[in-house]
């Protein structure tokens, strides 16, 4: 099973993640930063908060078509066949004809019996009427018709064959009933719900189509030693047949597990934990300095976290690089970076932004 997880950002892209060494390095703001926060680091990362974030799971699936087996409702000899494998048929279209001679005889006998039952009691007349209805129905069943619209994928009879009512004479691949079957790792199944949006990607066709989870298996299976749960993704398009998609094709499926719009979000790296356990970020001031701001967080993706109070959509936060990131920056840019211990002043308390956690 091939699986990977990635972060999807919808409306707003990163406006800037730049090294403020380009514009804060030993500048007039350095003294301002130090006096505001007590931090002596000479380099930070600048980040414009986002308003739309999301999370998704990517899996690989296989297109499968719904098929319908066409079984005769009466037995007899196949007299004529009107379709071939690969033909497209409409629901109700005649596919084959069973020799109806014996059924005509049965019908005429039943009709005669019913017409002669006028002198019989009412109960017997009802019996004769039911026998006539059955004979008429069986006569009609000698016409084998398509129960659904679709493409004939199998023709299992030839003329002169004698067929019963338990064998499929034809198999039809239904129109517009293609689905993509995928397997979700048991670790991710708590994130999955019926009705979730998905994007179905066919690299070979350069085609992306919207989809939605239509079914989640109530039981798990094992795939190469990994416990997985089968699910089905249905196409949102009403006429999927307009595309060259056939059963058995491979598709990449991106399932949207989280979609937050019109909110405030920052990278997880921006969140600092204060001495009292509270969460805070460092916000850039209008003067170019920085101040600690206490925040409350909401939903998270792998890299981003929603801020439910403490920041507004116009704010810019400053991220102190980790030791590993600092090493990379020093090697790449030849910079000297001091990573301070976090001993900020009492953070500002900013009222809720109003974005909240609505919409999920």
Secondary structure, DSSP 8 states (H G I E B T S, - for coil): --EEEEEE--S-----EEEGGGTTTTSHHHHHHHHHH----S--EEEE-BS-EEEEEEEEEEEEEEEEEEE-SS-EEEEEE---TT-EE-TT-EEEEE--HHHHHHHHHHHHHHHGGGGS-HHHHHHHHHHHHHHHHHHHTTEEE-SSSEEEEEE---TT-EE-SSSEEEEEEEEEEEEEEEEEETTTGGG--TT-EEEEEEGGGTEEEEEEEEEE-SS-EEETTEEEEEEEEEES-S-GGGS---TT-EEEEEEEEEEE-S--EEEGGG-EE-TTS-EEEEEE-TTS-EEEEEEEEEEE-SSEEEEEES--TT-EEEE---HHHHHHHHHHH--------------EE--B-S-TTTT-
